[in-house]
Amino acid sequence: MYDAIDCDTLPRSTVQRIEMEACVPVYAGLGRDDHPVRALADLLTLCEHGSKDMSRANLVFMGDVHTSRSSTFLLAARELGFSLQLTEFAQPASDESAYVVDATNPPGWSLYAQGRLIDEAHRSQNHRCVMQTVMLDTIPLA
């Protein structure tokens, strides 16, 4: 009856057991803030609101860089070619900063592109699209 299962808060051993028994893809917390899909969705949202040449884009990241979510996000940002400026505390963005991620109040990150806040509804829509893409890519076709 299901095309996929997302086991958000279940222990890893339970998720593994479901994986062994289910005939559909099983995910562990795909919709959670600390899942890599969230980092990908946030980066795609920033790219959507910016210039076409991301290889020279400057990104200011404000917040704790040692969290799982932050680490995943920053690794992916480097892979995309962002030039990163890291700071633990909120500070005004310089004129050169095309993108700002304010992660000083987790889990409610704020994304800014070219000085303008990207609204939560748009970010949520992008997150749903990325989750659907991941699921569609892994669901076996009958």
BELMO-V185459 format. One line per field, one symbol per residue. phi: phi as a letter, one per 30 degrees, with the letter a starting at -180 (. if undefined). A space follows every 50 residues. Layout:
# BELMO-V185459
phi = ???
This chain:
# BELMO-V185459
phi = .cdabccdcddeddddddedcdcbdbcciecddcdeddddddddddddcb ddcddcdcbccckddcdeddedddddddddjddcbcbdcdbdddddddbb cccdbddddccbbhicdddddddddddddddddddddcdddd
